[in-house]
């Protein structure tokens, strides 16, 4: 759910030239916020609200390198010091004091309805093929996962007609049952995502909502060793 200015200017110029009926081009356009932030550190706040339970909140730091390596560090609360390392399809949970990292699923929950994969940045053009729905006032794409075993083989994506950026996403399990709805509620300068909301459609009454606020983006070079279980454990 997370990375995204010569390169940006090229992306923005390309947006104006994308044919509205070209689904592949529309998916590439939707990835523009990710493409702008290729390496560095993102600070974000995550809040989970669920009826009948006290709200949960945490401050996270997300170290990002390229399109397939990220390290998420919990900075507050009971989970302070925990880390989630994602490299390609492999994910590890690193717990302070534990003797070794624990391999986990990429679809396992991080907080509320946000999974490791959400935080590690979904890339539409790489992961899905799209078909544009005809007619209507909105740009709506029906998505099918390119690889077998994807946690959400089917999805529906709504794009803004003016800027081509994602506004809403519904993700479905292999059974066809809808599992999550994601709303991209705010973008800042350089097209960077600022706020998003994830609703758990499998929870009773859709009452569990996870809100993410991206507080800062810091572009910087990161040591590749950081994205190994041993290197990640050494991050303070």
C-alpha positions, 0 to 999 in steps of 0.5 A: 500500500506503499511508494510513489521529479524529471520522471514525474514530469514524463509521467504527467505528460504521458497522462494527457496522451493516454487513449481513454479506451486503453486499459493497459495505459490506464493501469500504468497511469494509475501507478504514477504515484508509485513510480515517482517514489522509488526509494526512501522512507515513508512515515504513516499513521494507521488507525483502526476503528471497529464498533464496540472496540476501542480504536487502535493507532500506530505510527509506522516507518516504511523503508522502500527500495524499488518495486519489490522490497520494503521494510515496515517498522512499528514505532508506537504501542504494544507492537513497537519495534516489530518489523515486516520485511517484504522482498518479492513474494517473501515476507518475514515478521521480525519480533524484538527478542525473538531468535529468528524472523518468522516467514508469513503470508503476504496477505496476513493482516498488519493492522485492521484491514491493512495487510502486509501487501497493502503497505508494501504497495500494490502496483496495478500494471504489474499485477493485473490485466484490465478490461474497461467497462463501456459507457458511463461517466466513470472510468471503471476497470475490471481486473484479473490477476496475472499470476496464479495464487494471487490473494485477490484474483479479481478486482474492480478499479475506479479511476478519476477521469481528470487525472487518471488516479485511483479513487476506489478499489474492490478486491475479491477472493478466488471464490468471488466473494468481495473482501476489501474496499479501498478508497484513495481519499487524498493526494498531495503534491507530486501525485503522492498518496496522502490518505486512504481508507480500507474497509473489511467487507468480510467483517460483520456489517463492514464495521472495521475500517482502517485509515492511513495518513501518509505524513511524509516522503523522504527520498534517500538511498538505502543500503540493499543489506537493509532488505535482508532478515539480518539487516532488517533486525539491525534497524533501530 
